[in-house]
Amino acid sequence: MYAVIETGGKQHKVQPGEIVKVERLPVEEGQTVEFSRVLLVSDDKGVRVGKPLVDGARVIATAVEEGRAAKIIIFKKKKRKQYRRTKGHRQYYTAVRIDRIEA
């Protein structure tokens, strides 16, 4: 059984028991999170694709941790103009454990 959910402007394929890193959510560690924007559900009944969402489907998860991803380097340069800029960025995330998929 798996589902495709949308959160933080991104889509994630999730299965029960899996830990997924999503954009930071306003929850504490150990709290329950409900994702109601379910785009696709696959189970023993078959595959159901929403238009755009699957009616009555939701994914229940538990927040495991909050953190920051690895640093990425942003480098801008214009040739022959003596222009160089270097910046770094670390994106915040919330790791959630998928408990169950209800459809």
PEVEN-V586383 format. One record per helix or strand. SS is the DSSP state (H for helix, E for strand). FROM is the first residue (numbers start at 1). LEN is the number of residues. If there is no record, write none. Layout:
BEGIN
ss: (SS/SS)
from: (FROM/FROM)
len: (LEN/LEN)
END
This chain:
BEGIN
ss: (E/E/E/E/E/E/E/E/E/E)
from: (2/10/19/32/38/46/58/72/83/92)
len: (6/5/5/4/6/4/11/7/7/11)
END
